[in-house]
Amino acid sequence: MQTTITARPLTVEDFSPYGDVLEVGGQPDRIINQGFCGRWHDRAQLDFGPEGRAGISIFKAEPRSLPYRLDLLERHPEGSQAFIPMSMTEWLVIVAEDAGAAPGRITAFIAAPGQGINLHRGTWHGVLTPLHAPGLFAVIDRIGPTPNLQEFPLEVPRMIIR
């Protein structure tokens, strides 16, 4: 069992099994606003299920540091969840493969300043983990009448290192 996990840089390719990386990269899909703005169009697969709708919330999380002790994973079975940092600082993203009713192999990423993510529906993940203040994020996720949170405490905590 892995007890230490080395966080690696967040890339579109490595993160694709878990969700979408939201970032400015390459040429924009469109130039808008009289040529003053590039638009990188439709970068996430938002999924809120048949009874849900999109909601935008603001989260302010206390900064953490590395090494980071991971003792809880969670997932949202009814909808996707996007985290868009509102400051240009790096932050920690932790995800895990799905092993049915429990998380499987855990992977950690360091999101660069300006990178956001969209977790696909049902993806096991760690809690919001900014590495610097102010820890302010816009979060786009499901608002609906049915429960959308499953938590899984880890019997053996993992240490996330750089």
C-alpha positions in Angstrom: 0.0 0.0 0.0 1.3 3.4 -0.9 1.8 5.5 2.2 3.8 8.4 0.6 2.6 10.0 -2.6 4.7 12.4 -4.6 2.6 15.2 -6.2 3.5 16.0 -9.8 2.5 18.9 -12.1 -1.1 19.0 -13.2 -1.4 18.2 -16.9 -4.4 17.7 -19.2 -3.2 14.2 -20.2 -2.5 12.9 -16.7 -5.7 14.3 -15.2 -8.0 13.2 -18.0 -9.3 10.0 -16.2 -10.6 12.2 -13.3 -11.8 15.3 -15.1 -10.8 18.4 -17.0 -8.0 20.9 -16.5 -9.1 24.5 -16.9 -6.3 26.6 -18.2 -5.2 29.0 -20.9 -2.9 27.1 -23.3 -2.1 27.4 -27.0 -4.1 29.6 -29.2 -7.7 30.7 -28.2 -10.6 29.1 -30.0 -12.0 32.6 -30.7 -11.0 36.2 -30.5 -13.9 38.3 -29.1 -14.6 41.8 -27.7 -13.3 43.7 -30.7 -10.0 41.7 -30.7 -9.1 42.4 -27.0 -10.1 39.0 -25.6 -9.2 35.4 -26.3 -11.9 32.7 -25.6 -10.9 29.1 -24.8 -14.3 27.7 -25.4 -16.2 24.8 -23.7 -13.3 23.4 -21.6 -15.3 21.2 -19.1 -17.9 18.4 -19.2 -20.3 19.7 -16.6 -22.8 17.1 -15.4 -25.5 17.8 -12.9 -27.8 14.8 -13.5 -31.5 14.9 -14.3 -32.6 16.5 -11.0 -29.7 19.0 -10.6 -28.8 22.4 -11.8 -25.5 24.4 -11.9 -24.7 26.5 -8.9 -21.8 28.9 -8.4 -20.4 29.1 -4.9 -17.4 30.8 -3.4 -15.2 28.7 -1.1 -12.5 30.1 1.2 -10.2 27.3 2.5 -7.3 27.5 5.0 -4.0 27.1 3.3 -2.2 23.8 4.0 1.5 22.9 3.5 3.5 20.0 2.2 4.0 17.4 3.4 0.3 17.1 3.7 -1.4 14.3 5.7 -4.3 12.9 3.7 -6.9 11.1 5.8 -10.2 11.6 3.9 -11.5 11.3 0.4 -14.9 12.2 -0.9 -16.9 12.0 -4.1 -20.1 13.5 -5.6 -22.2 10.8 -7.3 -24.8 13.1 -8.6 -22.7 15.7 -10.3 -19.4 17.2 -11.5 -17.6 19.8 -9.4 -15.3 22.5 -10.8 -12.7 24.5 -8.8 -11.5 27.8 -10.2 -8.9 29.6 -8.2 -9.5 33.3 -7.6 -5.8 34.0 -7.0 -2.7 33.2 -8.9 -1.2 30.6 -6.5 -0.5 26.9 -6.8 -2.7 24.4 -5.0 -2.9 20.7 -4.3 -5.3 18.4 -6.2 -5.7 14.8 -4.9 -7.8 12.2 -6.8 -8.2 8.5 -6.7 -9.3 5.7 -9.0 -12.7 4.2 -8.3 -12.6 0.8 -6.7 -16.4 0.5 -6.5 -17.6 1.7 -3.0 -14.2 2.8 -2.1 -11.3 4.8 -3.6 -8.4 2.9 -5.2 -4.9 4.2 -6.2 -4.4 7.8 -5.1 -2.7 10.4 -7.3 -1.7 14.0 -6.3 -1.0 17.0 -8.5 0.3 20.5 -8.0 -1.9 22.9 -10.0 0.1 25.8 -11.3 -1.1 29.4 -10.8 -4.1 29.9 -13.0 -5.0 26.2 -13.4 -8.5 25.1 -12.4 -10.1 21.7 -12.5 -13.5 20.1 -13.2 -13.9 16.7 -11.4 -16.2 14.3 -13.3 -19.2 13.0 -11.6 -18.3 10.3 -9.0 -14.5 11.0 -8.9 -12.9 10.3 -5.6 -10.9 13.4 -4.5 -9.3 15.1 -1.5 -10.7 18.2 0.1 -9.9 21.7 -1.3 -6.2 22.2 -0.5 -4.8 25.6 -1.3 -1.1 25.9 -0.5 -1.1 29.7 -0.1 -3.5 32.3 1.2 -6.2 33.5 0.5 -7.5 30.1 -0.6 -10.4 31.6 -2.5 -12.1 29.6 -5.2 -15.2 29.8 -7.4 -16.9 26.4 -7.3 -19.4 25.3 -9.9 -21.3 22.2 -8.8 -24.7 20.5 -8.6 -27.5 22.0 -6.6 -30.4 19.6 -6.2 -32.8 17.8 -3.9 -30.9 14.5 -3.5 -27.7 13.8 -1.4 -24.5 14.4 -3.4 -21.6 13.6 -1.0 -19.9 10.4 0.0 -17.0 10.5 2.4 -14.4 7.8 2.9 -12.0 8.1 5.9 -8.7 6.4 5.1 -7.7 3.7 7.7 -4.1 4.4 6.9 -3.4 8.1 6.2 -1.1 9.0 3.3 1.6 11.7 3.2 1.6 13.9 0.1 5.1 15.3 -0.7 6.6 17.4 -3.5 
